Amino acid sequence: MPTDEKICPQMDSCEMYAIFRNSGVLGTWKALFCQATFENCARYKLVRLGRSVAPNLMPNGVLLRPTRKTSP
Amino acid sequence: MIEPWHWAISGIALASIPLLHWIAFGRTLSVSGRISALINRARLGRDEPTVEMSSDELMAAVREATIAAFGGAAVLDPEVPDASAALPTRLPMSNHLLFLGGIVVGGLISALAAGAYSPQFALHGRTFNSLFGGSSVSTAAVLIGGGMLVGFGTRMAAGCTTGHGLCGVSRFQKGSLLATGAFFGAAVVVSLGLELLS
């Protein structure tokens, strides 16, 4: 059903949203960058510019890298 | 004149394509999105640089980025569903080429099967000929110009009649309802306007 909730029009095709959607702890990202203020999302801005979006780009512009592993 | 399919059969066929696409690839069908992906590949030479990561590595990196952005409390919820099952994969270029090629080949097979394959480079509408003349040059100019406008509008609306019209409208997405209304509304207005001018 249609709602008045403001959501990102790129939500369906966003690879990062697919991760946020199923994770409760990542709801902050979804609330801040997929809903009310999605215009601030780095991924959304690139799409609007017609640019390719890296799958590992976070909404705040941080490009994810493998975390450093501690020595055993 | 080819007898068109019954509207109900056409509707079921149209609905089955996005559904099968979702089942096969786990994502919404978007023809313009696939074309954009191909163009970006051609323009940039390759996709944006990415780092190959396993599901566990990606989730660890997302958690680290979450803590850096919002603090440790943001990831303290013990009821954490595993998001790794939703990890997306980027479709290879061959997938896009196969899909877009399938549209052309499928149309060709359909026309051949119906005995209606008769390629021609002309738009035989009375209105078109009256406004633009019936030459190949004017036909090409109008088709190319129209195609560019469609491409511009599609990018501006972040989707085409497939993504918005077939997939978005069926899920009552407000943006898709608006975009599809604009697509078809503009088509009706322009068509009637050209008819008046001719």
Interface residues (C-beta under 8 A of the other chain):
Chain A: M1 P2 T3 P9 Q10 D12 S13 E15 A18 I19 F20 R21 N22 S23 G24 V25 L26 T28 W29 V47 R48 G50 R51 S52 V53 A54 P55 N56 L57 M58 N60 V62 L63 L64 R65 P66 T67
Chain B: R27 T28 S30 G33 S36 A37 N40 R41 L44 D47 E48 P49 T50 V51 M53 E57 L58 M59 A60 A61 V62 R63 E64 A65 T66 A68 A69 F70 A74 V75 L76 D77 E79 V80 P81 D82 A83 A85 A86 L87 P88 R90 R155 A158 G159 G163 C167 F172 Q173 K174 G175 L177
